[in-house]
Amino acid sequence: MLHGAEGALFIGGIAFLSAEMVLPAMIRSLGGSTWLISIMPMMMMLGFMGPPLLTAHWVEMLPKVKPFVLITGFFQRIPYLITGLVMVFWESPIPWVLLLLAVTTPFISGMMGGVSMTAWMELVAKSIPAEKRASLHAMRNIIGTLMGLGVGPVVLWVLSAFPGPLGYGMLHLSTFCSLLGSYILFFLIVEPADVLDARPKPRKSLLGNVRSMPGLVLGNPQLKNFTMMAVCSTGIFILTPYMSLHALEVTGRPESFLGAFVTAQMSGSLLGNVIAGYLGDRFGGRVLLIISRVFFLILCIGILFIESELGFFALFFLYGFGFFTNMIGRMILTLEICEPSRRPTFVAFLSAVNFIVLLGVSVLSTTLKTYLPGIEPVAISAAILLGCSLIYIRKISEPRGTMPPF
């Protein structure tokens, strides 16, 4: 229950600064370039993905992982407080300073979370049985999504009543308050004893661990296909920076209408988590990855033709559904597809590869949007990569040996 409630407060708090809708609009209002707008939905994720490579060998040697997560968790939350205070109370701000804070806040927060990401995953693996991990993440997401349904109208009101830096500063402070609550709940979690804790931990070096990563992945077809699946699935981020901006342009609505799109996305997230919790506990993560790719492909095709507000509500609903089924499926399959003793190293390798790929995706997204105006180039490119991701998912065997009747 503590794991679920803590995660829910974190997810609900981040919704105040929705990476797909609020952050791109904020960067545009602060005078950010097309490249910055395109990278904002990935900024926190980029922060998460680099540090595990540097800490995985150390995490594999830790007898207890919770203290490490507590230390980094504090610094993970502070950037939102600092940025919020500056935006709200600085009467004559320097524009480039505000832009710098807005861009770096999710990145620094993600980076501090990434330092201990593998440790947090090990804590979950030790605390929660495999057949309950999908429902745990679903519970976290469902409660966070219910919070997000309330966050949508708040974003709408705040940006309408306090446009510009003041409104975005208030959203940053709202995020911090929610993340502070999640930190307090995480502090109460008790790390259980594990049989692996009592075994001698072999000393490992950073360089030696990094050198072992290619052999670990290339020598295992399951891990190799999983890595290629993850690489291709980043294609969705070619499209996401421009989804909300395209919807506002087509419908003629103001920025404040982003709150309505956030509500539609959170509604899809709610249903997606309910289904993912049930299917994930019963059949494992592979089926959830297949479902999410199908929904993402429908989204990529649908955005080429839809022009009505109702149609865009449906698309953001699909995105919320697909995003969380993908998140839960990937999380539980990651914990089960690799042997526990090397799991932090595999997670670190996967994160490092995704970090590089996401940077490439950002460059591709920006280039397409700059030289080929319109939503079509980014949507079609995203669909091609997601189709490749689906092919690699089909090559992965479900570790539990179970598959749904369809």
N, C-alpha and C positions, 0 to 999 in steps of 0.2 A: 504494500500500500504506500509506503514511503517512496519507493522508487517511482511508482506511478504518479503520485501527487507532485513530487519534485519535478519530474519531467513535464508534467502538465503546466505548471507555473512557468517553466522555461519557455515552452512552446507558445503558450498564450501571451507571454510578455513580448516575444519576438514578433508576434503578429501586429503590434503597434507600428512596427517598421517593416512591413511586408517586403521581402526581398524582391518579389516579382512586380509589385505595383507601387508601393510607397517610395522605396529607395530610388528607382529610376526617375520618378517624378521630382523627388527632392533634389537630386543632382542636377536635373535640368533647370529647376527654379533657381539654383545657386550658381548657374552659369557653367556647369560642367560640360565637357566635350562629349561627342558621340561615343568615343572609346570608353570614357568613364561610365556613361549610361549603360553601355552594353555589358560592362564587367560587374556592375553592382549586384545583380542577382547571385553572382558566384563569389562575392567578396569574402563572406564569412567562411564559405566552403574552402576557398583558397587558403585562408588562414589555418584552417584545420589540417590541411593535407601535407604540409611540409614538415612540421616538427616531429610527428611520429617516427620518421626515419632516424632521427637523432636520439630518441629515447627508448626505442623498442628493446634494445639489448639490455638496458637497465631495468625496464619493467619486468622482463623475463627473470631477472634475478631478485626482485623484491619479494619478501615474505608476506607483506601486507601492502595493498595498493590504495586503500582509502585515504590515508594521510596525504599522499602525493596529489590525489584528485582535489582534496580540500584546499591545498595551498594554491594550486593553479586556478581553481574555481573562483577564488576571491578576485584575482587579477583579470579573470575573464569577464567579470561584471562591471568593474570600475570604469572602463571607457564610456559606457552609456551615461553614467552620472556626470563625468567631466564634460562631455559634449552637450548634454542637456543643460547644465548650469551655464555654460558659455553662451549657448544660443538664447537662453531665456533672459539672462541678466546683463549681457554685454550690450550697452545702449548703442554704441557706434561701432559695430564689428567690422573688421577688415574682411571683405568677401572671400579672398583666397584662404584665409584662416578657417572660416566656416566650412568652405569646401573641403579643405584638408581634413578637418575633424570628421565631417560627414563620411568621407571616403574611408578613412583609416579606422574608425570605430568598429565596424563589423569585422574588419580584417584582424585587428589586434585582439578582439574578443575571441575570434575563431582560432587565432594562433595560440593563445593561452589554453584554450580548450583542447587544441591539437596536441600540445605537449603531453597531456595526460589522457588522451583519447583511448589509447590501447589499455591503459590502467583501468579506466572506467568500464571498458568492454569486459575486461577480466573480472571486475567486481560483479557485473551483471551475470556473467557466466557462472560464477561461484554462488551467487545468491538465488538464481532462478532456474528451475528445472527446464530442460529443453522444450518439453511439451507445453510450457506456460509462457515462453518468451514472447511469442507473437501476441498473446492476449495482454501481456504486460505493456508492450509498446503500443498496442491498440488503446489500452486504458489511458496511458500517458497522452496519446494523441487525441483521444475523444474528449477528455476533460479540457485539454488545451484548445481543441477546436470549439468546444462550447464557449470557452472564454473568447475565442476569436470571433464568434458570432456576435458577441457583445462589443468586441473591439471595433468591428466595422463601422457601426454608427458613431462610436467615439471618434474615430479617425475622420469621418465625414463632418462631424460637428466642430472638432478642433481646427481642421484646415479651413473650414468655412468662417469660423469666428476669429481665428488668429492665423491668417495666411502668412507664408514666408517663414523665416528662421524661428520666430517665436513659436509658431505652431509645431514645427518639426522638433524644436527643443522640448516642448511639452511631451511629445511622443517619446523622445529619448528618456525623459525622466520617468514616464509611465513604464517603459520597458525595464528600467533599472529597479523600480519598486517590485515588479513581479519577479525578476531574477534574484533579488535579495530574499524574497520569500522562498524560492526554490533552494537557495543555498542553506537556509536555516533547516529545511526539511532534510536535505542531504546530510547535514551534520548528524542527524539522529539515526541514520542507517548504521546498522551493526554489520561489519564484515565477518562472515562465517569462516570457521576454520576449514581448510581444504587439505586433502591428503598430499597434494603437491607442495603445500607450504612446508611440510616437515622434511621433504627431501633436500639433499645438498644442492645448492644452486651453482652450476658451473660458471666460472668467470668468463665474461664475454667482452670483447672490445667492439667499439663502434665500427671500425674498419673491417674487422673480421665478419661481423654480422651483415654489413652491407654487401660484402663479397659473396656471402652465402645466399643472397636473395634470388639472383637469377636462376641458380641451380634448383632452389626450392620450388620455384614456380614452373620453370620449363620442364622439370623432371616429373611433374604431376599434371596430367591432362585436365583434371578437374579444376585445379588452380589456374592453369593457363587459359581455359575457356572462360572461367569466371572473370579473369583480368580483362580479356578482350571484350566480354560483355559490358563490363564497367566502363571501359574506354569508349565504346560506341554509344553507350547510353547518355554520355555527356552532350550528345547532339541536341537534346531538348533545350539546352542553354543557348543555342544559336537563336532560338525563337523567343524565349521568355523575356529578355529585356524590352522587347517591343510589343508584347501582347497588350499590356494596359494602354500604352501610348497609341497603338493602332486602334484600340476600342474607343478611346476618347476622341480620336480624330474622326473616325467613321460616324460615331453617334453625335458628335458635336457637343458633348458634355464637358463641364469644367473639371479641374483636378479633384475637387471635393467629391466627385462621383466615384472616385476610387474606392471609397468606403463600401459602396454597393457591390463592387466587384469582389472586394475582400470577403464580404458576407457570402456571396455565391461560391467562392473558392472554399471557404470554411464549411459550407453545407456539403459540398462534395467530399471534403476531407472526413467529415463525420461518418457518412455512409461507407466510405472506403475503409476506414478503420474498423468499423463493425464487421465488415466482410473479411478483411485481412486478419483480424484477431481469430475468427472462427476457422477460416481455411488454413492459416499459418500454423495454429496449434495442431490441427488434424493432419495436414498434408505436407507441411514444411514451407520453405521460402520460395522454391522454384516456381510454383504455380502463381504466386503473387507477382513475380517479375514478369511472367508472360502476360498476365492481365494488365499490368501497368503499361507495358509497351503497346498493347492493342489500343488502350485508351489514349495514349500519347499520339499514336498514329492518326486516330480519329480527330484529335485536336488539330494536328498539323494540316490535315486536309480541310477540316471545317472552317478554319480561320481564313482560308482563301476565298470563301463564298459568303460568309455571314455578314450582314450589315445591320441587323436589328439589335436593340438592347437585350431583348429576350434571348436571342441567339448567342450573344456574348456572355450572358449569364450562364447559359448551358456550357459554353466552352470553359469558363473558369471553374464551373462545377466539375467538369471532366478532369481539368488539371489538378484540382484538389484531390479528387478520387485517385488518380494515377500517381500523384506525388507520394501519397502516404502508403499506398499498397507497395510501391517500389521501395520506400524507406524501410518498411517492416520486413519485406521479403529479403532485401539485401542484408539487413542487419542479422537476421536469424540464420541465413544461409552462410554468411561470413563466419559466424561462430561455430558452425557445424561442419564446414567443408574442409577445414584444416585441423591437424592434430593440435591439442591444447598447448603443448610445450613450445610450438613454433608459431602459434596464432598471433602474438603481438608483432612478430617479424613480418608475417604475411600481410597483416593489416597495414603496417608501415610501408611496405613495398607498394601495396595497392594505392595508398594515399599519395605517395610520391609520384607514381605514374599518373594518377588523376590530376595532380597539381600541374604537371607539365601539359597534359592534354587540355585541361581547362583554359590555360593561358592561350594555347593554340586555337581553341574554340572561340575565345574572346576576340582574338585577332581576325579570325574568319568571319565572325558575326559583324564586327565593325567594318571590315572590308566590303562585305556583301551589302550592308546597309548604306555605305558611303557611295559606292559606285553603281549599285543596282537598286535604285529606290523602289519602295513598295514592300509589302509583306511577303510576296511570293518567293523571292530568292531564299530568305531565311527559313521560311516554313518548309520549302521543298528540301533544302539541305538537311534540316533537322529530321525530316521524315526518312531520308535515305540512311542516315546513321542509326536511327532507331530501328529501322528494318534489319540492319546488320546486327544490332544488339539482340534482336529477337532470334536470329539464326544461331548465335552463340549460346543463348539460353537453352535452345533446344538440344544442344550438345552436352549440357550439364546433366549429370545423373543426380536425382534427389538423394541426399545422404540417408534419409530415413527409409528410402525404398517405397514411398507411398506417392500415389497420384490420385487426383479426384476423378470421378466417373466420366467427366468430359475431357 
